[in-house]
């Protein structure tokens, strides 16, 4: 019982456009292209009046699917760790101001010369735990995004959906809410446990966001070589069906980091995204 | 109760030297450098008399830690699949001839235009299952090597130790043997379940091989940018301790695919490997 995707259920993550035009321009472009929502980054907000941005998004008829993204938690000192946590606390306020249902956590990993993923994971758990009460208060979910294991050293010590969900349970054992997961097909498609873990996430109401793009084969860069939906090998539609069968009713958000696409005009990227969301997702 | 590593417990995988000199030269270099064993590739054997190679290895005082590696199982047709299986059956005979305790399986993944990892996994299970009886007969273990998820599209649909061990249990439910795992720190270090899965592998006597190198941060190529032990972020010694606590008594094998190292003289590579095995592993 999974419906065909419609564009008003789709969101554009602003990173997809390469953070070139100011957010006010991007909002208008995204709305004009027919999308239902936008997912802005903190870097888009530098020098902006958040109230005005929020108002413009509403007036453009757009929803907000999420707010990107956290400062990494792991740190080499207590002071740095505390600063990272406070930085994320302020970002939660901004997410609330923008009307975002979730704040996407790319959690970070090895800090300084430390080689212990266990230590990084402990700091991540600690940091998210410290934010939980505030997240609940401002009604913005802390969405842990497991990242592909190829970024385990520098970007995310949380490398699978299973691990992200285990972390949710450690932080929120009573399943009260305020912490969940952002599922990006790019990061989880390879995992043979992905089906079972999506079902688990749904049962516990943990799916805050669903991101799409594609895995190119071969992939030439560990960060900036994501593919447009349909240009790679991921069974995107099957994954969308799984999250929706698991109860997810939110937006399907396109997030593509790609030197190739960032060399193209923003309007062209939006046009191709719109086509591919309908034919490939 | 984990002992300091000694060089006679260490093996050199011939890929580490870039497959430049003929195997007869490589055998002598590895022995002269003080290593206890070698792990040759099928490509090293092209045009060679396997009996003579085997004799030379023995006379050089070297053990054989494994034989690399399988033809990918997944195929676009039944005929191709059958050829892949038969190719691997012949390689098992060669492994036996060389005195290798295991034949390393890099299992392959998506074949042709197929996007189904599930289909690839089914073919892999089928193919290994077809080889099991022969592997037992020639006394060479089929060693499934889970590969890093960044190679899930093109090289290995088996992306974690958990998955490899699940596969062993599907193929050999009574745990008779003949199928196990090759654990390479490069492929498993990121996995938060690695400790528990190494213990599980040990309990079931499934650890056939233990490979070392290092994960460089940043990594610039998905295949050919492995690091020398100590140059990256992997807690190699901790992982060695885990496999040995789990009962593994075999060689510690260095396997480094690296355009950087392959540009250096083979003797230099061996010297640095020997140093780093003792100080970093």
Interface residues (C-beta under 8 A of the other chain):
Chain A: X110 X115 X116 X117 X121 X148 X149 X150 X152 X153 X154 X157 X158 X159 X160 X162 X163 X189 X190 X191 X192 X193 X215 X217 X218 X219 X222 X232 X233 X234 X235
Chain B: X110 X115 X116 X117 X121 X148 X149 X150 X152 X153 X154 X157 X159 X160 X162 X163 X189 X190 X191 X192 X193 X215 X217 X218 X219 X222 X232 X233 X234 X235
